[in-house]
């Protein structure tokens, strides 16, 4: 299960094309192609890591306001 989750998170590795004889001096690396759900998860994690103070502050404020009105 852990290996499947790692494979889903990183995506499928795409091999670079084989260079021709005149392109032999170019160093090409492959890339990872992520599933759309993995892209969405990466986007949500990135948003949380950039705005965690605002998110937790809003949660605490909403919680305190709901307790006050109850």
Z-matrix of the N, CA and C atoms (Angstrom, degrees):
N
C 1 1.451
C 2 1.531 1 110.53
N 3 1.337 2 116.76 1 -41.12
C 4 1.465 3 120.71 2 179.88
C 5 1.528 4 110.29 3 -63.64
N 6 1.335 5 117.04 4 -42.71
C 7 1.470 6 120.21 5 179.15
C 8 1.524 7 111.26 6 -64.14
N 9 1.324 8 117.42 7 -38.56
C 10 1.457 9 120.53 8 177.45
C 11 1.526 10 110.28 9 -63.74
N 12 1.341 11 117.02 10 -42.84
C 13 1.451 12 121.48 11 -179.65
C 14 1.533 13 110.92 12 -64.86
N 15 1.328 14 117.42 13 -40.76
C 16 1.463 15 120.38 14 176.74
C 17 1.521 16 111.00 15 -63.84
N 18 1.334 17 116.42 16 -41.76
C 19 1.457 18 120.11 17 177.98
C 20 1.513 19 112.13 18 -63.92
N 21 1.324 20 117.48 19 -38.70
C 22 1.465 21 121.38 20 178.08
C 23 1.525 22 110.38 21 -68.11
N 24 1.327 23 118.15 22 -42.01
C 25 1.462 24 122.52 23 -176.93
C 26 1.522 25 111.06 24 -64.82
N 27 1.330 26 117.02 25 -46.20
C 28 1.467 27 120.53 26 -176.89
C 29 1.525 28 112.33 27 -82.71
N 30 1.297 29 118.35 28 -30.82
C 31 1.453 30 121.96 29 -179.93
C 32 1.514 31 112.28 30 97.23
N 33 1.313 32 114.35 31 -177.97
C 34 1.459 33 121.30 32 -178.30
C 35 1.525 34 108.74 33 -89.54
N 36 1.348 35 116.47 34 133.22
C 37 1.462 36 120.94 35 -179.54
C 38 1.517 37 109.73 36 -78.42
N 39 1.317 38 116.07 37 128.30
C 40 1.455 39 122.55 38 178.75
C 41 1.526 40 107.84 39 -104.75
N 42 1.327 41 116.29 40 120.48
C 43 1.461 42 121.56 41 -179.96
C 44 1.530 43 110.10 42 -68.65
N 45 1.344 44 116.58 43 145.07
C 46 1.467 45 118.02 44 175.49
C 47 1.524 46 110.14 45 -73.18
N 48 1.310 47 117.72 46 155.61
C 49 1.466 48 119.01 47 177.09
C 50 1.519 49 110.75 48 -67.50
N 51 1.318 50 116.17 49 150.31
C 52 1.456 51 120.99 50 179.04
C 53 1.522 52 109.28 51 -71.48
N 54 1.351 53 117.70 52 130.61
C 55 1.468 54 119.24 53 -179.35
C 56 1.527 55 111.46 54 -72.99
N 57 1.309 56 115.01 55 146.62
C 58 1.454 57 121.07 56 173.71
C 59 1.514 58 108.79 57 -76.99
N 60 1.304 59 118.16 58 177.50
C 61 1.461 60 121.23 59 -178.75
C 62 1.529 61 111.21 60 -65.01
N 63 1.341 62 118.19 61 -34.35
C 64 1.467 63 119.67 62 179.69
C 65 1.532 64 112.15 63 -82.92
N 66 1.344 65 118.29 64 -11.69
C 67 1.468 66 122.30 65 177.19
C 68 1.527 67 112.29 66 -103.55
N 69 1.324 68 117.65 67 16.19
C 70 1.463 69 120.60 68 -173.44
C 71 1.521 70 112.44 69 -67.22
N 72 1.294 71 118.74 70 -21.77
C 73 1.458 72 120.99 71 -178.14
C 74 1.529 73 112.50 72 -80.80
N 75 1.315 74 118.07 73 -13.22
C 76 1.464 75 122.32 74 -179.42
C 77 1.531 76 109.26 75 -83.48
N 78 1.320 77 116.18 76 128.80
C 79 1.462 78 121.27 77 175.76
C 80 1.518 79 107.54 78 -96.24
N 81 1.323 80 115.68 79 116.75
C 82 1.456 81 120.37 80 -177.82
C 83 1.521 82 108.98 81 -115.01
N 84 1.304 83 115.97 82 136.62
C 85 1.460 84 120.70 83 177.33
C 86 1.519 85 108.99 84 -113.41
N 87 1.294 86 115.35 85 156.43
C 88 1.453 87 120.55 86 177.65
C 89 1.516 88 110.86 87 -79.03
N 90 1.316 89 115.99 88 -179.94
C 91 1.457 90 120.76 89 178.94
C 92 1.524 91 108.53 90 -142.86
N 93 1.311 92 115.35 91 167.62
C 94 1.456 93 121.47 92 177.97
C 95 1.518 94 109.19 93 -104.62
N 96 1.320 95 116.17 94 130.91
C 97 1.450 96 122.05 95 176.10
C 98 1.522 97 107.96 96 -104.45
N 99 1.342 98 115.97 97 114.23
C 100 1.459 99 121.22 98 -175.64
C 101 1.525 100 110.79 99 -89.39
N 102 1.318 101 115.53 100 149.27
C 103 1.465 102 122.10 101 172.25
C 104 1.525 103 107.45 102 -69.95
N 105 1.322 104 117.77 103 155.10
C 106 1.462 105 120.16 104 -176.99
C 107 1.521 106 112.24 105 -61.83
N 108 1.325 107 117.58 106 -31.81
C 109 1.468 108 119.19 107 178.57
C 110 1.525 109 110.66 108 -70.69
N 111 1.320 110 116.36 109 -33.74
C 112 1.460 111 120.00 110 176.29
C 113 1.527 112 110.45 111 -67.98
N 114 1.330 113 116.79 112 -39.52
C 115 1.467 114 120.11 113 176.69
C 116 1.526 115 110.45 114 -61.62
N 117 1.335 116 116.93 115 -41.31
C 118 1.455 117 121.29 116 178.50
C 119 1.527 118 111.13 117 -63.94
N 120 1.328 119 116.71 118 -42.94
C 121 1.463 120 120.65 119 178.67
C 122 1.529 121 110.71 120 -63.60
N 123 1.321 122 117.87 121 -41.95
C 124 1.468 123 121.30 122 177.18
C 125 1.524 124 110.58 123 -61.35
N 126 1.333 125 116.75 124 -41.25
C 127 1.456 126 121.41 125 -179.84
C 128 1.533 127 110.65 126 -64.09
N 129 1.341 128 117.53 127 -43.12
C 130 1.468 129 121.10 128 -179.81
C 131 1.528 130 111.54 129 -66.86
N 132 1.326 131 116.98 130 -40.92
C 133 1.471 132 120.28 131 178.14
C 134 1.521 133 110.36 132 -64.93
N 135 1.335 134 116.94 133 -42.44
C 136 1.465 135 120.53 134 178.44
C 137 1.531 136 110.78 135 -62.24
N 138 1.348 137 116.89 136 -43.06
C 139 1.462 138 120.45 137 178.49
C 140 1.524 139 110.88 138 -61.76
N 141 1.339 140 117.16 139 -44.72
C 142 1.463 141 120.45 140 179.84
C 143 1.526 142 110.74 141 -62.13
N 144 1.324 143 117.86 142 -44.98
C 145 1.463 144 120.47 143 -177.64
C 146 1.527 145 111.97 144 -66.04
N 147 1.323 146 117.86 145 -29.11
C 148 1.464 147 120.52 146 178.87
C 149 1.530 148 112.57 147 -83.19
N 150 1.339 149 118.13 148 -28.50
C 151 1.466 150 121.16 149 -172.03
C 152 1.525 151 112.86 150 -126.06
N 153 1.322 152 118.10 151 29.58
C 154 1.457 153 119.66 152 -174.65
C 155 1.526 154 112.07 153 -65.38
N 156 1.312 155 118.82 154 -31.32
C 157 1.470 156 120.53 155 179.57
C 158 1.529 157 111.18 156 -66.14
N 159 1.320 158 116.20 157 -43.92
C 160 1.462 159 120.44 158 178.55
C 161 1.526 160 110.96 159 -65.55
N 162 1.335 161 117.13 160 -40.76
C 163 1.467 162 121.20 161 -178.60
C 164 1.517 163 110.40 162 -63.31
N 165 1.340 164 117.53 163 -50.38
C 166 1.459 165 119.99 164 -178.61
C 167 1.520 166 112.22 165 -69.04
N 168 1.329 167 117.17 166 -34.67
C 169 1.465 168 119.80 167 175.97
C 170 1.519 169 111.51 168 -63.60
N 171 1.322 170 116.66 169 -40.45
C 172 1.467 171 120.56 170 178.13
C 173 1.519 172 111.45 171 -66.66
N 174 1.333 173 116.77 172 -40.58
C 175 1.468 174 120.35 173 179.12
C 176 1.525 175 110.83 174 -62.45
N 177 1.332 176 116.75 175 -44.79
C 178 1.469 177 120.44 176 179.56
C 179 1.523 178 110.27 177 -65.43
N 180 1.322 179 118.05 178 -41.55
C 181 1.474 180 120.92 179 -179.75
C 182 1.521 181 111.20 180 -64.33
N 183 1.321 182 117.70 181 -43.38
C 184 1.468 183 121.12 182 178.87
C 185 1.525 184 110.43 183 -65.68
N 186 1.331 185 117.11 184 -40.26
C 187 1.461 186 121.05 185 178.17
C 188 1.529 187 110.93 186 -62.74
N 189 1.331 188 116.68 187 -45.91
C 190 1.471 189 119.96 188 -179.97
C 191 1.526 190 111.70 189 -65.80
N 192 1.323 191 117.16 190 -38.61
C 193 1.473 192 120.18 191 178.29
C 194 1.518 193 111.07 192 -66.74
N 195 1.327 194 117.18 193 -37.59
C 196 1.463 195 119.46 194 179.23
C 197 1.527 196 111.23 195 -69.11
N 198 1.316 197 118.13 196 -35.26
C 199 1.471 198 120.96 197 176.60
C 200 1.544 199 109.62 198 -67.36
N 201 1.305 200 117.37 199 -40.62
C 202 1.470 201 121.08 200 -179.02
C 203 1.540 202 110.42 201 -62.88
N 204 1.327 203 117.51 202 -41.81
C 205 1.462 204 119.74 203 -176.94
C 206 1.523 205 113.29 204 -80.49
N 207 1.331 206 118.12 205 -14.14
C 208 1.458 207 120.16 206 176.52
C 209 1.508 208 108.66 207 -83.02
